[in-house]
């Protein structure tokens, strides 16, 4: 091969890997939005980025740094071999993605799947750690081999044969694993058509990568066990070896470049990530969202619309942590993991539950989906194990406003107070504009995201809560409740109005500026008597911003109809914030 042809090939390969590297940078950046619990996906694209960069550097060095005649065989082998090792790691991580997609794309409604979940889910994270440790140990072992090779203690042929055998063995293992998965899941239906489509795409890509590993391994074995050295012949200026050139370039294109093109495409990235194009598969829940308001569990909301009922499979919900709850609260609250997502899970155990209550809950969730998700905690669906009902919601690590004020003793800045108050007011205004009432607004059901933006929870489902009050002793009455609600003799009142929310909002305003628990120390009977019948109100400090004192007092008006509606409250808050700024 002449010098000009040699230089052109190296330059073109350097250019191709530079493109792959830049492309993988954008995909790796996108992986910052991947669910935290699914680390192999992040590592997969980071490995592509590293491998393509090292391969680009190899071709760039050979093109512009080392003259062709002065490249030693050892240096040449190391430059080309290190990216081969990284590619094997990338291949392993891709196979892990395929296994997860196989699992999550199928339903779990028979004994076979129940047993599979029982024996695999508890060991899932441990298996990932073991695989990760194995990869690290193998890379360390390869580093030792390269050190021996560089010191001329070991011949490059041995390392080449080792990598060739690993390529062939890994490809064969993947084919056997794929056969096992196909047989195991053959009688298990898919979650949806989109899940089936995603699995087929992923499987075809893995098969192409497997073919590439076979090709690479066979070429390296031929090279290692014969006198014909592909790399030497490729760089040999005196011998015009057409076969060496074709084999080498074809190997790079087929076993690496084309493989990377397949997994860097937007459609495939969308299968693995929480993408905005709705490519992820699963439950159908699509609340309205503003641009830029996507949450860390977005892909649950952007799924195939083939499934109308928002139901969750119990076997896929893994309970992680139980939170403290009120004695007369609505069930137990847990942090759980569902399809690699951290979510909140409210488990309510009934002695019995009727069909009409379930219908009411489903109808409420469908209605809540149409509301602006900017201000509310999304309810993703139900887990129905009659008579136990589970409600799956978004999880907020920062907890509630109550937790921040009274358990963490956070003192918010004046600007943070304004932001929280304004957002809560806008949220309740949204509720009322949809002809709905919250009914038990308090700092307990105002959750804070990582930027301390408030999200209103426990909205709606009045009939369901009334039913819970009858059969479980649930009560929607609290120190934040209006005098009218506290005077109601029933355990759980469903005669709530917008004026009850207005009163509760005034209590929350007072709570934020005072950092005190409203009516602390009063038992429920005292609350009923002192607030409901005697008109007791919290004491307003002179340190409160004067404009907000007026709003608080108006919200607490003894005559409900005289309390300002939230359209007016939002205007007053806007003027108050402007004045204090």
Secondary structure by P-SEA (a helix, b strand, c coil): ccaaaaaaaaaaaaaaaaaaaaaaaaaaaaacccccccaaaaaaaaaaaaaaaaaaaaaaaaccccccccccaaaaaaaacaaaaaaaaaaaaaaaaaaaaaaaacccccaaaaaaaaacccaaaaaaaaaaaaaaaaaaaaaaaaaaaaaccccaaaaaaaaaaaaaaaaaaaaaaaaaaaaaacccccccaaaaaaaaaaaaaaaaaaaaaaaaaaaaaaaaaccccaaaaaaccccccaaaaaaaaaaaaaccaaaaaaaacaaaaaaaccccccccccbbbbcccccccccccccccccccccccccccccccccccccccccccccbbbbbbccccbbbbbbbbbccccaaaaaaaaaaaaaaaacccccccccccccccccbbbbbbbbbcccccccccccccccccaaaaaaaaaaaaaaaaaaaaaccccccccccccccccccbbbbccccaaaaaaaaaacccccccccccccccccccccccccccaaaaaaaaaaaaaaaaacccccccccaaaaaaccccccccccccccccaaaaaaaaaaacccccccccaaaaaaaaaaaaaaac
